[in-house]
Amino acid sequence: GDSPFGRSGRGVGIYWIASDVAAIAGPLVSGLVAERAGFGAAYAVAVVIVLLALSVVSRARRADGSRRRRGGLEPGTPGHPELG
């Protein structure tokens, strides 16, 4: 795309859309579940959703097919503190 980081613009767009949908749907779904089955059930549904999201994120790969290294920004990318 037009992003200097390759396809990162698409990832940011997906993130923001998911955040907006969750901000609207989360309280509505939680409210319905809490109203019908209690707050414990609403929290249980939230826990399941969070665990599903964590499993998706933990399996995520970069656009080039590799996994992201731990430790933050990679050398040579903007914002990485050059050492030495």
N, C-alpha and C positions, 0 to 999 in steps of 0.2 A: 504494500500500500504506500501511502504517502508518508508514513511514519519513518523516522530515521532508524528505528529499531525493528524494521521488518513488519511483522503482522501484529505488533503489540497493540495497535489502535483497535483492532478487532476484539482483542481480549479485554481491553478497557471498556469498550462498548457493551460487551456481553456482561461484564461485571456490573455496570451501572444499570442496565435493564433488569438484571436479576435482583439487584438491590431495591429498585423501585417497585417491582412486582412483590417482593417479599415484604416491603414496608406497608403495602396495601393489604395483601392477602394474609399476612401473619396475624395481625390483630383480629381480623374477621374470622378466620378459621379457629384461632385459639378461643375467641369469645363464644363461638358456636359449640365447640367441644366442651368448654367449661360450663356453659349453660345446660347442656344435656347430660354430661357425664361427670362433671366436677373439675376442680382445678388440678387434681392429681393426674387426671387423664389428659388435660391440656398440656401439662408439663411433660408427660410421657410422649405425646405426639411431637413436641418441640425437640426432645432429646433424640428421637428417631430421625427427625429431619436433619439435625446437626450431625449425627453420626453418618448419615448418608452423604452429606456435603463433605465431611472430612474424608470419607473413603474416595470420593471423586477427586478431591484436591490432591490426596496422597498419590493417586495414580496419574496425575496430570503430567504431560510431557510438553517440552518446548516445541516450537514450530519446526525445528530441525530434527525432531525425534529423540533428542537427548533429554535426560533429566537435569533439573537445575541443581547446581552444587549448593551445599550449605555454606553459609558465611556471607551472604549478601551479594553486593554487586561484583561483577567479574572484572578483572583488570582490562583496561582499554575501553570501558564503557563510560559515558558521561556521568559524573558524580562519584566515580570511584576514586578514593584517595590514592594517588600514586606514591608508592613508598620507594625510597632509595634515591 
